[in-house]
């Protein structure tokens, strides 16, 4: 019974986190406006720490989407665990 409640709470949280990811993607698309500078900064990968054209690492797409994406992944894994416990 407790795992069913936990799964219900997780099912409520998943769309919220998906919304956060959509917000990051939308912000990236609107900020880009055909400017290739943002693409160069975003493609530098996790090791990029330099500031290029006035955009810091904390403003790159990968940095901004990482938190919500990891949270979504953990919610899905928790949902699988709690659902399988509920069936036992």
VMD Tcl script that builds the backbone (N, CA, C; Angstrom):
set m [mol new atoms 264]
animate dup $m
set s [atomselect $m all]
$s set {name element resname resid chain x y z} {
  {N N UNK 1 A 0.824 -1.193 0.000}
  {CA C UNK 1 A 0.000 0.000 0.000}
  {C C UNK 1 A 0.871 1.261 0.000}
  {N N UNK 2 A 1.933 1.265 0.828}
  {CA C UNK 2 A 2.807 2.432 0.890}
  {C C UNK 2 A 3.529 2.647 -0.429}
  {N N UNK 3 A 3.898 1.549 -1.096}
  {CA C UNK 3 A 4.592 1.706 -2.369}
  {C C UNK 3 A 3.647 2.255 -3.436}
  {N N UNK 4 A 2.368 1.946 -3.349}
  {CA C UNK 4 A 1.398 2.494 -4.303}
  {C C UNK 4 A 1.276 4.007 -4.136}
  {N N UNK 5 A 1.310 4.467 -2.907}
  {CA C UNK 5 A 1.260 5.903 -2.645}
  {C C UNK 5 A 2.534 6.573 -3.160}
  {N N UNK 6 A 3.671 5.923 -2.945}
  {CA C UNK 6 A 4.945 6.461 -3.428}
  {C C UNK 6 A 4.950 6.556 -4.957}
  {N N UNK 7 A 4.432 5.529 -5.631}
  {CA C UNK 7 A 4.364 5.547 -7.097}
  {C C UNK 7 A 3.431 6.663 -7.558}
  {N N UNK 8 A 2.328 6.869 -6.846}
  {CA C UNK 8 A 1.406 7.956 -7.211}
  {C C UNK 8 A 2.092 9.317 -7.089}
  {N N UNK 9 A 2.868 9.507 -6.038}
  {CA C UNK 9 A 3.595 10.773 -5.853}
  {C C UNK 9 A 4.645 10.952 -6.956}
  {N N UNK 10 A 5.337 9.867 -7.294}
  {CA C UNK 10 A 6.331 9.918 -8.372}
  {C C UNK 10 A 5.656 10.258 -9.698}
  {N N UNK 11 A 4.488 9.667 -9.946}
  {CA C UNK 11 A 3.757 9.942 -11.187}
  {C C UNK 11 A 3.310 11.396 -11.279}
  {N N UNK 12 A 3.122 12.046 -10.163}
  {CA C UNK 12 A 2.787 13.467 -10.154}
  {C C UNK 12 A 4.026 14.305 -10.431}
  {N N UNK 13 A 5.170 13.876 -9.933}
  {CA C UNK 13 A 6.410 14.645 -10.062}
  {C C UNK 13 A 7.022 14.555 -11.463}
  {N N UNK 14 A 6.829 13.449 -12.162}
  {CA C UNK 14 A 7.440 13.239 -13.479}
  {C C UNK 14 A 7.046 14.332 -14.486}
  {N N UNK 15 A 5.765 14.677 -14.631}
  {CA C UNK 15 A 5.437 15.762 -15.578}
  {C C UNK 15 A 6.045 17.115 -15.182}
  {N N UNK 16 A 6.187 17.354 -13.892}
  {CA C UNK 16 A 6.810 18.597 -13.432}
  {C C UNK 16 A 8.265 18.679 -13.896}
  {N N UNK 17 A 8.997 17.598 -13.762}
  {CA C UNK 17 A 10.405 17.572 -14.178}
  {C C UNK 17 A 10.504 17.636 -15.706}
  {N N UNK 18 A 9.591 16.971 -16.405}
  {CA C UNK 18 A 9.571 17.090 -17.865}
  {C C UNK 18 A 9.354 18.541 -18.286}
  {N N UNK 19 A 8.513 19.250 -17.554}
  {CA C UNK 19 A 8.294 20.668 -17.823}
  {C C UNK 19 A 9.557 21.484 -17.638}
  {N N UNK 20 A 10.358 21.139 -16.621}
  {CA C UNK 20 A 11.623 21.838 -16.411}
  {C C UNK 20 A 12.565 21.626 -17.593}
  {N N UNK 21 A 12.593 20.403 -18.114}
  {CA C UNK 21 A 13.445 20.107 -19.271}
  {C C UNK 21 A 12.962 20.889 -20.495}
  {N N UNK 22 A 11.656 20.932 -20.692}
  {CA C UNK 22 A 11.095 21.690 -21.815}
  {C C UNK 22 A 11.441 23.170 -21.681}
  {N N UNK 23 A 11.400 23.701 -20.464}
  {CA C UNK 23 A 11.769 25.101 -20.240}
  {C C UNK 23 A 13.210 25.376 -20.645}
  {N N UNK 24 A 14.118 24.471 -20.285}
  {CA C UNK 24 A 15.533 24.648 -20.631}
  {C C UNK 24 A 15.719 24.601 -22.147}
  {N N UNK 25 A 15.061 23.632 -22.798}
  {CA C UNK 25 A 15.188 23.503 -24.249}
  {C C UNK 25 A 14.603 24.734 -24.941}
  {N N UNK 26 A 13.439 25.185 -24.489}
  {CA C UNK 26 A 12.815 26.364 -25.083}
  {C C UNK 26 A 13.679 27.599 -24.907}
  {N N UNK 27 A 14.238 27.770 -23.722}
  {CA C UNK 27 A 15.123 28.906 -23.474}
  {C C UNK 27 A 16.333 28.861 -24.392}
  {N N UNK 28 A 16.889 27.677 -24.593}
  {CA C UNK 28 A 18.044 27.514 -25.476}
  {C C UNK 28 A 17.685 27.881 -26.906}
  {N N UNK 29 A 16.532 27.416 -27.366}
  {CA C UNK 29 A 16.118 27.695 -28.739}
  {C C UNK 29 A 15.877 29.191 -28.934}
  {N N UNK 30 A 15.201 29.823 -27.988}
  {CA C UNK 30 A 14.907 31.245 -28.105}
  {C C UNK 30 A 16.173 32.097 -27.985}
  {N N UNK 31 A 17.111 31.661 -27.140}
  {CA C UNK 31 A 18.349 32.416 -26.958}
  {C C UNK 31 A 19.267 32.277 -28.162}
  {N N UNK 32 A 19.182 31.177 -28.852}
  {CA C UNK 32 A 20.078 30.923 -29.976}
  {C C UNK 32 A 19.800 31.876 -31.133}
  {N N UNK 33 A 18.555 31.969 -31.574}
  {CA C UNK 33 A 18.168 32.865 -32.671}
  {C C UNK 33 A 19.126 32.807 -33.851}
  {N N UNK 34 A 19.594 31.613 -34.182}
  {CA C UNK 34 A 20.489 31.464 -35.320}
  {C C UNK 34 A 21.928 31.834 -35.030}
  {N N UNK 35 A 22.245 32.138 -33.763}
  {CA C UNK 35 A 23.609 32.517 -33.405}
  {C C UNK 35 A 24.421 31.250 -33.167}
  {N N UNK 36 A 25.441 31.011 -33.968}
  {CA C UNK 36 A 26.248 29.794 -33.859}
  {C C UNK 36 A 27.209 29.824 -32.679}
  {N N UNK 37 A 27.402 30.973 -32.055}
  {CA C UNK 37 A 28.312 31.068 -30.906}
  {C C UNK 37 A 27.852 30.170 -29.778}
  {N N UNK 38 A 26.534 30.136 -29.527}
  {CA C UNK 38 A 26.011 29.291 -28.463}
  {C C UNK 38 A 26.280 27.813 -28.733}
  {N N UNK 39 A 26.199 27.410 -30.004}
  {CA C UNK 39 A 26.452 26.022 -30.358}
  {C C UNK 39 A 27.908 25.644 -30.092}
  {N N UNK 40 A 28.835 26.549 -30.365}
  {CA C UNK 40 A 30.250 26.283 -30.117}
  {C C UNK 40 A 30.495 26.112 -28.624}
  {N N UNK 41 A 29.897 26.948 -27.817}
  {CA C UNK 41 A 30.072 26.862 -26.365}
  {C C UNK 41 A 29.475 25.564 -25.843}
  {N N UNK 42 A 28.275 25.211 -26.323}
  {CA C UNK 42 A 27.596 24.020 -25.833}
  {C C UNK 42 A 28.335 22.750 -26.231}
  {N N UNK 43 A 29.060 22.767 -27.341}
  {CA C UNK 43 A 29.729 21.560 -27.806}
  {C C UNK 43 A 31.085 21.330 -27.144}
  {N N UNK 44 A 31.489 22.209 -26.251}
  {CA C UNK 44 A 32.775 22.031 -25.584}
  {C C UNK 44 A 32.764 20.902 -24.566}
  {N N UNK 45 A 31.601 20.430 -24.177}
  {CA C UNK 45 A 31.491 19.263 -23.317}
  {C C UNK 45 A 31.680 19.571 -21.852}
  {N N UNK 46 A 31.672 18.502 -21.041}
  {CA C UNK 46 A 31.717 18.656 -19.588}
  {C C UNK 46 A 32.992 19.297 -19.069}
  {N N UNK 47 A 34.084 19.198 -19.800}
  {CA C UNK 47 A 35.345 19.745 -19.317}
  {C C UNK 47 A 35.519 21.226 -19.597}
  {N N UNK 48 A 34.576 21.835 -20.284}
  {CA C UNK 48 A 34.708 23.249 -20.665}
  {C C UNK 48 A 34.492 24.148 -19.458}
  {N N UNK 49 A 35.486 24.958 -19.165}
  {CA C UNK 49 A 35.358 25.891 -18.045}
  {C C UNK 49 A 35.609 27.321 -18.470}
  {N N UNK 50 A 36.045 27.509 -19.690}
  {CA C UNK 50 A 36.392 28.856 -20.149}
  {C C UNK 50 A 35.140 29.637 -20.519}
  {N N UNK 51 A 35.271 30.932 -20.460}
  {CA C UNK 51 A 34.193 31.811 -20.897}
  {C C UNK 51 A 34.484 32.216 -22.338}
  {N N UNK 52 A 33.536 31.916 -23.225}
  {CA C UNK 52 A 33.698 32.229 -24.625}
  {C C UNK 52 A 32.586 33.198 -25.010}
  {N N UNK 53 A 32.933 34.309 -25.576}
  {CA C UNK 53 A 31.974 35.322 -26.018}
  {C C UNK 53 A 31.029 35.760 -24.901}
  {N N UNK 54 A 31.518 35.828 -23.692}
  {CA C UNK 54 A 30.727 36.337 -22.584}
  {C C UNK 54 A 29.738 35.358 -21.987}
  {N N UNK 55 A 29.751 34.092 -22.402}
  {CA C UNK 55 A 28.821 33.102 -21.866}
  {C C UNK 55 A 29.612 32.146 -20.990}
  {N N UNK 56 A 29.225 32.061 -19.727}
  {CA C UNK 56 A 29.961 31.203 -18.798}
  {C C UNK 56 A 29.470 29.762 -18.880}
  {N N UNK 57 A 30.200 28.873 -18.274}
  {CA C UNK 57 A 29.861 27.445 -18.251}
  {C C UNK 57 A 28.488 27.207 -17.650}
  {N N UNK 58 A 28.120 28.005 -16.641}
  {CA C UNK 58 A 26.840 27.794 -15.974}
  {C C UNK 58 A 25.659 28.123 -16.872}
  {N N UNK 59 A 25.900 28.756 -18.010}
  {CA C UNK 59 A 24.826 29.101 -18.919}
  {C C UNK 59 A 24.735 28.153 -20.116}
  {N N UNK 60 A 25.575 27.128 -20.194}
  {CA C UNK 60 A 25.533 26.216 -21.322}
  {C C UNK 60 A 24.347 25.273 -21.195}
  {N N UNK 61 A 23.905 24.785 -22.325}
  {CA C UNK 61 A 22.738 23.912 -22.382}
  {C C UNK 61 A 22.933 22.651 -21.544}
  {N N UNK 62 A 24.086 22.009 -21.697}
  {CA C UNK 62 A 24.322 20.759 -20.976}
  {C C UNK 62 A 24.271 20.964 -19.468}
  {N N UNK 63 A 24.832 22.059 -19.006}
  {CA C UNK 63 A 24.835 22.339 -17.572}
  {C C UNK 63 A 23.413 22.566 -17.067}
  {N N UNK 64 A 22.623 23.296 -17.826}
  {CA C UNK 64 A 21.271 23.625 -17.389}
  {C C UNK 64 A 20.319 22.442 -17.458}
  {N N UNK 65 A 20.515 21.545 -18.400}
  {CA C UNK 65 A 19.593 20.422 -18.563}
  {C C UNK 65 A 20.005 19.215 -17.715}
  {N N UNK 66 A 21.234 19.190 -17.246}
  {CA C UNK 66 A 21.747 18.027 -16.507}
  {C C UNK 66 A 20.934 17.739 -15.244}
  {N N UNK 67 A 20.647 18.752 -14.447}
  {CA C UNK 67 A 19.921 18.548 -13.192}
  {C C UNK 67 A 18.548 17.943 -13.396}
  {N N UNK 68 A 17.688 18.565 -14.214}
  {CA C UNK 68 A 16.372 17.975 -14.441}
  {C C UNK 68 A 16.428 16.594 -15.111}
  {N N UNK 69 A 17.393 16.393 -16.011}
  {CA C UNK 69 A 17.487 15.096 -16.685}
  {C C UNK 69 A 17.866 13.988 -15.702}
  {N N UNK 70 A 18.809 14.263 -14.826}
  {CA C UNK 70 A 19.189 13.259 -13.826}
  {C C UNK 70 A 18.055 13.002 -12.840}
  {N N UNK 71 A 17.333 14.052 -12.485}
  {CA C UNK 71 A 16.189 13.882 -11.591}
  {C C UNK 71 A 15.115 13.030 -12.258}
  {N N UNK 72 A 14.863 13.261 -13.551}
  {CA C UNK 72 A 13.875 12.472 -14.269}
  {C C UNK 72 A 14.289 11.010 -14.345}
  {N N UNK 73 A 15.546 10.762 -14.622}
  {CA C UNK 73 A 16.054 9.395 -14.668}
  {C C UNK 73 A 15.891 8.707 -13.318}
  {N N UNK 74 A 16.232 9.403 -12.247}
  {CA C UNK 74 A 16.097 8.804 -10.916}
  {C C UNK 74 A 14.631 8.569 -10.556}
  {N N UNK 75 A 13.734 9.452 -10.992}
  {CA C UNK 75 A 12.307 9.239 -10.733}
  {C C UNK 75 A 11.796 8.001 -11.462}
  {N N UNK 76 A 12.223 7.823 -12.710}
  {CA C UNK 76 A 11.804 6.630 -13.446}
  {C C UNK 76 A 12.357 5.356 -12.803}
  {N N UNK 77 A 13.601 5.380 -12.358}
  {CA C UNK 77 A 14.170 4.203 -11.687}
  {C C UNK 77 A 13.444 3.914 -10.378}
  {N N UNK 78 A 13.144 4.952 -9.620}
  {CA C UNK 78 A 12.403 4.788 -8.375}
  {C C UNK 78 A 11.003 4.260 -8.645}
  {N N UNK 79 A 10.396 4.705 -9.717}
  {CA C UNK 79 A 9.073 4.225 -10.087}
  {C C UNK 79 A 9.107 2.729 -10.401}
  {N N UNK 80 A 10.129 2.300 -11.115}
  {CA C UNK 80 A 10.272 0.870 -11.442}
  {C C UNK 80 A 10.440 0.057 -10.167}
  {N N UNK 81 A 11.280 0.510 -9.278}
  {CA C UNK 81 A 11.530 -0.201 -8.022}
  {C C UNK 81 A 10.244 -0.289 -7.193}
  {N N UNK 82 A 9.580 0.834 -7.033}
  {CA C UNK 82 A 8.381 0.864 -6.193}
  {C C UNK 82 A 7.241 0.057 -6.819}
  {N N UNK 83 A 7.151 0.047 -8.138}
  {CA C UNK 83 A 6.114 -0.747 -8.804}
  {C C UNK 83 A 6.382 -2.222 -8.637}
  {N N UNK 84 A 7.658 -2.622 -8.732}
  {CA C UNK 84 A 7.971 -4.048 -8.582}
  {C C UNK 84 A 7.776 -4.493 -7.131}
  {N N UNK 85 A 8.028 -3.617 -6.163}
  {CA C UNK 85 A 7.794 -3.941 -4.749}
  {C C UNK 85 A 6.294 -4.096 -4.510}
  {N N UNK 86 A 5.510 -3.283 -5.173}
  {CA C UNK 86 A 4.071 -3.308 -5.014}
  {C C UNK 86 A 3.480 -4.620 -5.517}
  {N N UNK 87 A 4.108 -5.256 -6.497}
  {CA C UNK 87 A 3.602 -6.487 -7.092}
  {C C UNK 87 A 4.005 -7.719 -6.299}
  {N N UNK 88 A 4.966 -7.598 -5.409}
  {CA C UNK 88 A 5.427 -8.769 -4.642}
  {C C UNK 88 A 4.472 -9.184 -3.586}
}
mol reanalyze $m
mol bondsrecalc $m
mol representation Tube
mol addrep $m
